[in-house]
């Protein structure tokens, strides 16, 4: 599984865990509600965008864990 596939799996898992739509998460990660679906369908992303998305995703995952623990 390459890094993009891992990112896709993490976004899908967060959507499932939180009940947020992938469109909402896509907007938070990429600034575009459709971008995640484009990437999932085989679209590419720059390394800069990838690293920014991973960092934001990490923050969203931590927030979800905190909410679940509360």
C-alpha distances in whole Angstrom, upper triangle without the diagonal:
4,7,8,6,7,10,10,10,12,15,15,15,18,20,20,21,24,25,24,23,20,23,24,21,21,24,24,21,21,25,25,24,23,20,17,18,18,15,13,15,14,16,15,16,18,17,20,19,15,17,20,18,16,19,21,18,19,22,22,20,23,26,24,25,28,29,28,30,33
4,6,5,6,9,10,11,12,14,15,17,18,20,21,22,24,25,24,23,20,22,24,20,19,22,22,19,19,23,23,23,21,18,16,17,17,13,12,15,12,14,12,13,14,13,16,16,12,14,17,15,14,17,19,17,18,21,21,20,23,25,25,25,28,30,29,31,34
4,5,5,6,9,10,11,12,14,15,16,18,20,21,22,24,22,21,18,20,21,18,17,20,19,15,16,20,20,21,20,16,14,16,16,12,12,15,13,13,11,11,12,10,13,13,9,10,13,12,10,13,15,13,14,18,18,17,20,22,22,23,26,27,27,29,31
4,5,5,6,9,10,11,12,14,15,17,18,20,21,22,20,19,15,17,19,15,14,17,17,13,14,17,17,17,16,13,11,12,12,8,9,11,9,10,9,9,11,10,13,11,8,11,13,11,10,14,15,13,15,18,18,17,20,22,22,23,26,27,27,29,31
4,5,5,6,9,10,10,12,14,15,16,18,20,21,19,18,15,17,19,16,15,18,18,15,16,19,19,18,17,14,11,12,13,9,8,11,10,11,11,12,14,14,17,15,11,14,16,13,12,16,17,14,16,19,18,17,20,22,21,22,25,26,26,28,31
4,5,5,6,9,10,10,12,14,15,16,18,19,19,18,15,18,19,15,15,18,18,15,16,20,20,19,18,16,13,14,15,12,11,14,13,14,14,14,15,14,16,15,11,13,15,12,10,14,15,12,13,16,16,14,17,19,18,19,22,23,23,25,28
4,5,5,6,9,10,11,12,14,15,16,18,16,15,12,15,15,12,11,15,14,11,12,16,16,16,15,13,10,12,13,10,10,13,13,13,12,11,13,12,14,12,9,10,12,8,7,11,11,9,10,14,13,12,15,17,17,18,21,22,22,24,26
4,5,5,6,9,10,11,12,14,15,16,15,13,10,12,14,11,10,14,14,12,13,16,15,14,13,11,8,9,11,8,7,10,11,12,12,12,15,15,16,14,11,13,14,11,10,14,14,11,13,16,14,14,17,19,17,19,22,22,22,25,27
4,6,5,6,9,10,10,12,14,15,14,14,11,14,16,13,13,17,16,14,16,19,18,17,16,15,11,12,14,12,10,13,14,15,16,16,18,18,19,17,14,16,17,13,12,15,15,11,13,16,14,13,16,18,16,17,21,21,20,23,25
4,5,5,6,9,10,10,12,14,13,13,11,14,14,11,12,15,14,12,15,18,18,16,17,15,12,14,16,13,12,16,16,17,17,16,18,17,18,16,13,14,14,11,9,12,12,8,9,12,11,9,12,14,13,14,17,18,17,19,22
4,5,5,6,9,10,10,11,10,10,7,10,11,7,8,12,11,9,12,15,14,13,13,12,9,11,13,12,10,14,15,16,16,15,17,17,18,15,13,14,14,10,10,12,11,8,10,12,10,9,13,14,12,14,17,17,17,20,22
4,6,5,6,9,10,10,10,9,7,11,12,9,10,14,14,13,15,17,16,14,14,14,10,11,14,12,10,14,15,16,17,17,20,20,21,18,16,18,17,14,13,16,15,11,13,15,13,12,15,16,14,16,19,18,17,21,23
4,5,5,6,9,10,10,11,10,13,14,11,13,16,15,14,17,19,19,17,18,17,13,15,18,16,14,17,19,20,20,20,22,22,23,20,17,18,18,15,14,16,15,11,12,14,12,10,13,14,11,13,16,16,15,17,20
4,5,5,6,8,8,9,9,12,11,9,11,14,13,12,15,17,17,15,17,16,13,15,18,17,15,19,20,21,21,20,22,22,22,19,17,17,17,13,13,14,12,9,10,11,8,7,10,11,8,10,13,13,12,15,17
4,6,5,5,5,6,6,9,9,7,10,13,12,12,15,17,16,13,15,15,12,13,17,16,14,17,20,20,21,20,23,23,23,20,18,19,18,15,15,16,14,11,13,14,10,10,13,13,10,13,16,14,14,17,19
4,6,5,7,8,9,12,12,11,14,16,16,16,19,20,19,17,18,18,15,15,19,18,16,19,21,22,23,23,26,26,26,23,21,22,22,18,18,19,17,14,16,16,13,12,15,15,11,13,16,15,13,17,19
4,6,8,10,11,15,14,12,15,18,16,17,20,21,21,19,20,20,17,18,22,21,19,22,24,25,26,25,27,27,27,24,22,22,22,18,17,18,17,13,14,15,11,10,12,12,8,10,13,11,10,13,15
4,5,9,10,13,11,10,14,15,14,15,18,19,19,17,19,20,17,18,22,21,20,23,25,25,26,25,27,27,26,23,22,22,21,18,17,18,15,13,14,14,10,9,12,10,7,10,12,10,9,13,14
4,6,9,11,10,10,14,15,15,16,19,19,19,16,18,19,16,17,21,21,19,22,24,25,26,25,28,28,28,24,23,24,23,19,19,20,18,15,17,17,13,13,15,14,11,13,15,13,12,16,17
4,6,8,6,7,10,11,11,13,15,16,15,12,14,16,13,15,18,18,17,20,22,22,23,22,25,25,25,21,20,22,20,16,17,18,15,13,15,15,11,12,15,13,11,14,16,14,14,18,18
4,5,5,6,9,10,11,12,14,14,13,10,11,13,11,11,15,16,14,17,20,19,21,21,23,24,24,20,20,21,20,16,18,19,16,14,17,17,13,14,18,16,14,17,19,17,18,21,22
4,5,5,6,8,10,10,11,12,11,8,9,10,7,8,12,12,11,13,16,16,17,17,20,21,21,17,16,18,17,13,15,17,14,12,15,16,13,14,17,17,15,18,20,19,19,23,24
4,5,5,6,9,10,10,10,8,4,6,8,7,8,11,12,12,14,17,16,17,17,20,21,21,17,17,19,17,14,16,18,15,14,17,17,14,16,19,18,17,20,22,21,22,25,26
4,5,5,6,9,10,10,9,6,9,11,10,11,14,15,15,17,20,18,19,18,21,22,21,17,17,19,16,13,16,16,13,12,16,15,12,14,17,15,14,18,19,18,19,22,23
4,5,5,6,8,9,9,7,10,10,8,11,13,13,13,16,18,17,17,16,18,19,18,14,14,15,13,10,12,13,10,9,12,12,9,11,14,13,12,16,18,17,18,21,22
4,5,5,6,7,6,5,7,6,5,8,10,10,11,14,15,14,14,13,15,17,16,12,12,14,12,9,12,13,11,10,14,14,12,14,17,16,16,19,21,20,21,25,25
4,6,5,4,4,4,8,8,8,11,12,13,14,17,18,16,17,15,17,18,17,13,14,16,13,10,14,14,11,12,15,15,12,15,18,17,17,20,22,21,22,25,26
4,6,6,8,8,11,10,10,14,15,15,16,19,20,18,18,15,17,17,16,12,13,14,11,9,11,11,8,9,12,11,9,12,15,13,14,17,18,18,20,23,23
4,6,8,9,11,9,9,12,13,12,14,17,17,15,15,12,13,14,12,9,9,10,8,5,8,9,6,7,10,11,9,12,15,14,15,18,19,19,21,24,24
4,5,8,9,7,8,11,11,11,13,15,16,13,12,10,11,13,11,8,9,11,9,7,10,12,9,10,14,14,13,16,18,18,19,22,23,23,25,27,28
4,7,9,8,10,13,13,13,16,18,18,16,15,13,14,16,14,11,13,14,11,10,14,14,11,13,16,16,15,18,20,19,20,23,24,24,26,28,29
4,6,5,8,10,10,12,14,15,16,14,14,13,15,17,16,12,14,16,14,12,15,17,14,15,18,18,16,19,22,21,21,24,26,25,27,30,30
4,6,7,8,10,12,13,14,16,14,16,15,17,19,19,15,16,18,16,13,16,18,15,15,18,18,16,18,21,20,20,23,25,23,25,28,29
4,6,6,6,9,10,11,13,11,13,13,16,19,19,15,16,19,17,14,17,19,17,16,20,21,18,20,24,23,22,25,27,26,27,31,31
4,5,5,6,9,10,11,9,10,10,13,15,15,11,12,15,14,11,14,17,15,14,18,19,17,19,22,22,22,25,27,26,27,30,32
4,5,5,6,9,10,9,10,10,13,15,16,12,11,14,14,10,13,15,14,12,16,17,15,17,20,20,19,22,25,24,25,28,29
4,5,5,6,9,9,11,12,16,18,19,15,15,18,17,14,16,19,18,16,19,21,19,19,23,23,22,25,27,26,27,30,31
4,5,5,7,5,8,10,14,16,17,14,14,17,17,15,17,20,19,17,21,23,21,22,25,26,25,27,30,29,30,33,34
4,5,5,4,6,7,11,13,15,12,11,14,15,12,14,17,17,15,18,21,19,20,23,24,23,26,28,28,29,31,33
4,5,7,9,11,14,16,18,15,13,17,17,14,15,19,18,16,19,21,19,19,23,24,23,25,28,27,27,30,32
4,6,9,12,16,18,20,17,16,19,20,17,19,22,21,19,23,25,23,23,27,28,26,28,31,31,31,34,36
4,6,10,13,15,18,15,14,18,19,17,18,21,21,20,23,25,24,24,27,29,27,30,32,32,32,35,37
4,7,10,13,15,13,12,16,17,15,17,20,20,19,22,24,23,24,27,28,27,29,32,32,33,35,37
4,7,10,12,10,10,13,14,13,15,18,18,18,20,23,22,23,26,27,27,29,32,32,33,35,37
4,7,8,6,6,10,11,10,12,15,15,15,18,20,20,21,24,25,25,27,29,30,31,33,35
4,5,5,6,9,10,11,12,14,15,16,18,20,21,22,24,26,26,28,30,31,32,34,36
4,5,5,6,8,10,10,12,14,15,16,18,20,21,22,24,25,27,29,30,31,33,35
4,5,5,6,9,10,11,12,14,15,17,18,20,21,23,24,26,27,29,30,32,34
4,6,5,6,9,10,11,12,14,15,16,18,20,21,22,24,26,27,28,30,32
4,6,5,6,9,10,10,12,14,15,16,18,20,21,22,24,25,27,28,30
4,5,5,6,9,10,11,13,14,15,17,19,20,21,23,24,26,27,29
4,6,5,6,8,10,11,12,14,16,17,18,20,21,23,24,26,27
4,5,5,6,8,10,10,12,14,15,16,18,20,21,22,24,26
4,6,5,6,9,10,10,12,14,15,16,18,20,21,22,24
4,5,5,7,9,10,11,13,14,16,17,19,20,21,23
4,5,5,6,9,10,11,12,14,15,17,18,20,21
4,5,5,6,9,10,10,12,14,15,16,18,20
4,5,5,6,9,10,11,12,14,15,17,19
4,5,5,6,9,10,11,12,14,15,17
4,5,5,6,9,10,11,12,14,15
4,5,5,6,9,10,11,12,14
4,5,5,6,9,10,11,12
4,5,5,6,9,10,11
4,5,5,6,9,10
4,5,5,6,9
4,5,5,6
4,5,5
4,6
4
